[in-house]
């Protein structure tokens, strides 16, 4: 993309995002190819791309550009702060190394400490995860790690990450839209987007097919919105797991709406460890207008979560769950139990609400059932399926 076309594209994007409207559209483009990047899929472009970043970051209104083509890229950190809002135009495909070296990092690509950032261009991060899956001792790295203040990630692809595809942490006011994520159904820990210790993060219009959670929302998050996600295969959209580590922070203000799940292990899920090492609170959560197709657990609260068969299950979770609403969850369940709420006996769930459910069993068309334990839950409004728990909520 030449400078004229790039600036026209930038102007169109800037109109969309109000927090960037004051930025001049006439930006300085730093093309990685001009700094030595070669699109042969073999030559390491790490130094060339870092040079492009350094120039763009130091220039008010700088843009890094990676044209179409395949580029081999080693571990890299794009570090701020920068001299104003900085953009990264990715049209090509960045391909991770298979060297097996950790370099002391848990990520492949990181964008850190940047205030005012945009990543866009219909380009791809290819993690080459197949080289690490199932290989003991092989470094498992997140493909893209984000620590951003005021940012937009738009129309970006991620393929076959070694671990998480995107890890958003310690960020504020970040939008991820039109994200496309793919990895095999049996690829381990390949969460699509994981969010931790962040606030005001929005995910909109993503297509995610992975071997783990399509979206996972960890501890310390406030005001997280997930909408318009097509998930499957995968483990659904999860809050948690919570309680695995000490000093975890509360989670509040989570909205998941207008999402579709196809052939997933779970639909919308909350999971906390038992026993748990922390006693945080999860509150003010809404799951609205959720469509499930052949989903094993359309609605699941699991306060006895354990990721391995070797876990000790002698204790209860100390995570407090309250004020959670499931509204308009509809479709067919791959199991008879469409609503499964299993809360902590020592710290029961409070104010769990179900409205407008319509869940049948895939294949038979029979009404799905609900199973509840240690939960203060209510099925409210017009008749719904299921309309009550098979056990009394406590």
N, C-alpha and C positions, 0 to 999 in steps of 0.2 A: 504494500500500500504506500503510495507516494505521499508527500507532506500535505498537498492540497486535499486529497481524498481523506486522509487521516483527520485533518482539521474539520472538514465537513461532518465526518462521523462523530467527532468529539462534540461539536456544537449540538447535534441532534440529541446526544446523550445528556448533555448538561441541562437542556430544557426539561428533561424528565426528573432530575433530582434537584429539589429546591435548595438544598444546602450548598450546591455547587454553582448556583445560577450567577453568582457574582464573579466567577472566575472567567478570565478572558479566554475565548475559544481559540485564539491564535497561539498555539503552543509550539514549543520547540521539540522536534522529534529526534530521538537518538536511536537510530536503527542499529541493532546488534550486529548485523552483517558488516556494517562499515567499521566495526571494531574487531572484526576477525571471526565472527561466527560463520560456520560453514554448514549448510543444510544437507549433509550427506548421511546423517544418522550414526556417524562413527566418531567424528572429530569432537573432542570435548570443548564445549563453548563456555564453560564456567567463567574463565577469566574475561572473555569478551563481553559476556552478559553483565558481569559485575562492573566492568568499565562503563558500559551503557547506563547502568543504574546510578553509579556515582555521578556521572554527568547530569542525568535527568534529575536526581535528587537535589543536586546543588543549584539547579536552574529553576527559577520561578516558573511554574507551569510546564515542567519537563515531562516528556513521555518516552518510555522505553517501548520500542517496537520490535517484535519478532515476526518476520514475514512467514508466509506459508512455506512448509518444508519440514523435514524431520531433523531434530537436533539432539545430540547426546549431551546430557547435563549432569554434572556431579552435584554433591550436596552444596547448597547455596543459601545465604541469608541476605535478603534485601533489607538493610537496616535504615531506620530513620533516626531522628527527625529530619525532615526534608525542608527545603526552602519553598514552602507552600504545597498545595495539593499536587500530588504526583500520580501519573497514570501508567498503566502497563498494558499495552496493546499486544495481545497474544493471538496471532493468526495461525502459527505453526504448531507442531507437536513436539513437546519437550519429553525426552526419553530418559528415564532414570538408569543409573549404573547398576550392574549386577556384580560388583566387585566383592560384596560381602563385608566391606569395611564399615564400621559404625562411625568413625571419626568423632566419637563422643557425642553424637547428636541423635535425637530420636525422631528427626524429620529429614525429609529430602529438600524441600523448598520452604522457606519462611519469609513472610513479610511482617516485620516487627517495628513497633514504635513509630507508626506513621499516622499523622493526623491529616485526613483528606486524601483518600486513595481510591482509585478505580482500577479494576482488573476486568478485561473484556476482550472480545474479538473472535469468539467461536473457536478458539484454540484448545489444545488438549495437553493435560499432564498424564503421561503414561508411566505408571510406577513399576512395570515389569514384576509384579508381585508373584507371578508363578515361580520365579527363581527362589523365593523365600518360604512360600507356604509349605508347611510340613517339614521344614529343614531345621532340626534342633541347633540352637546356637547362632542361627543366621539373623542378623539385625533386622528387626521389624520396624520400619519407619513410616510415620505418617507422610503422605505425599505433600500436602500443603498445610502449613501452620500459619495462623493469622492472629496477630495482636494489633488491632486497628482501632482508631478513633475516627468516626465519620467516614464510612467507606461503602463501596458498592462492588460486588462481584457479580458480573452479568454475562450470561451466555458463555460459560466455560465448561469443558468436558474433563472428566477424570476417569481413567481406565486402570483397572488392575493394580490398585495400591497394595503396598506390602502390609500396611495396617490401615489406620483411618485414611479416608480420602481427603477430607478437610477437617482440621481441628481449630475451632474458634476458641480462643482463650483470652481472658483479661481484655475484652473488647467492649466498645460502647458505640451504639448507633451504627450498626452494620447491617446491610441488606445483601442477601444472596438470592439472586433471581435467575430463572432459566438455566439452572444447573443440571447437567446430565452426567450421571455416575453409573458405571457398570463394572461388575466383577462377578466371577462365577458364584453360584449358589452355595458351593461348599468351600469357598475361600474364607479362612478364619480371621475374625476381628477386623473385617474390612468395612467398618461403619461408614456410611455415606458422609454425614456431617455430624461431628460431635461438638457440643458447646459446653464450656466450663467457665465459671467465674466471670460471667459477662452480663451485660444488661442492654436492653433495647436492640435486640437482634431479631431480624425478620428473614424468614425463608419463604420464598414465593415461587411457585411454578417450577418445581424440580421433578425430574424423572430419575428414580434411583432403583437400581437392581444390584444387590450385594449379597454377601454371605453372612451379614450381621445386621444390626439396626440400620434402617434407612436414615433415621435421625435419632441421635441420643442426646439427652439434655441432662448434664451432670450437676454437681453441687455448685452452690454459689451463684445461681442464675436468677435474674429478675427481668420481667417483661420480655418474654420470648414468644414470638408469633410464628407459627408454621402453617402455611396454607397452600392449597393447590398442588400437593405432592402426590405423584403416582409412585407407589412403593410396591415392589415385587419383582423377583423373589427377594427375601430378606426376613428380618425378625421384627419388622414393624417400626413404629415410632415409639420410642421409650423415654420415660423420665427415669433416670438412673443408669446404672445401679447407684444407689445411695447407701452410705453407711460402711463402706469398705475401709475407709481411712479415718484417722482421728482428725478432729478440728474441721470437719466439713461444715460448710455454711448453708443457711436456709435457701430454699428454692420457692419462688412465688411469682404469681402473675404469668402463668403459662397458658397459651391458647393454641390449640391444634384444630383446624377447621378445613372443611371442603377438601378432604384427602381421600384417596382411593387405594385400597390394598388388594392385590391379586396374588393368590397362591403364597401367602406369607405365613410364617409360624405364629405371628401375633398381629393384631391390629394396633390398637392403642394400649400401651402397657406402662405400669408403674412397678419398679422393682427395687427392693431394698434388701440388704444383706441381713442374715440372721446366723449367729449373733452379729451385731453391728458395733463398730468402734466409735461411732459418733451418735449424737442425739439431736440432729437437726430436724427442722420442720418443713414439710412440703404443704403449701396452701394456695388457694385461689387458682384452681386449675380447671380449664374447660376443654372438653372434646366435643366439637359441634359438626354436624353434617358429615358423618364418616360413612363411606361405602366400602363393604368388604365382599370379596369373592373368593370362596374356598379358602378362608382364613381359619387357622386352627383355634386361635384364641382371640376373637374379635375385641373383647374387653377383658383385661387382666390386671388385677392388682396382686402382686406377689411379694409378700413381706417375709418370705422364707427363701429368697433367691440365693443360689449358689452356682457359680460357673463351672464347678468341677465336682465329680463324684466323690472326691476325697475331702470335701469340706466338712467341718464339724457343724452339726445341726442341733446342738444341745441347748442353745440359747435363743432368745427372741430379739427381734429388731427393736431398736430404740428410736427409730425414725418415726416422727409423728406425721400422719397424713390426715388432712382435714380440708373441707370445702372443695370437693371435686365433683364436677358435673359431667355427665355423659348424655348428650342431647342429640337425637336423630342419628343414632348408629344403626345402619340398615344393611341387609344383604344376607349372604349365606355363610354358615360356619362349617368348617371341615370336621368339627367335633360336636357332640350333642350339647355340651356346655358352652353357651355363647357368652355368658357373663360369669367370670370367675374372680371372686373377691376374697382373697385370703390374707387377712390382716394380722398384726401382731397381737398375741394374747395379753402381753404386758403393756401395750400401748395401742389400743384399738383405733381403727379409723373412725373419723367423725364427719358428719354432714356430707355423706356420699349420696348423690342425687342422680336418678335415671329418668329421662323423659324421651318419649317418641321413639322407643326402640322397636325394631322390626327385624328380628333375626330368625332365620330358619336353618335347618340342617341341609347342607349340600347333598344332592342326590335324592334324598327321601322327601324333602320339602316339609318335614315335621317341624313343629315349633322348637326352637332352641330353649334350653333351660338356663337357670342361673343358680350358682352355688356361692354362698356367702358365709364367712366366718369372722367373728370379732370385728364387726362393722356396724356402725349406725347408718343404715342406708334406707332410702325411700324411693319407691317407684311412683312417680307423680304424673298427673295429667290424664289424657284419654287412654283407653285400653292400648296396651303395647305388648310386644312379644320379645323376651319373657316379661311377665307382669309382676313376678315376685321371686324370691329366692326359695330354693328347695329346702334350705335350712333357715332357721330364724336368725336375723341379724341381731347382734348383741349390742 
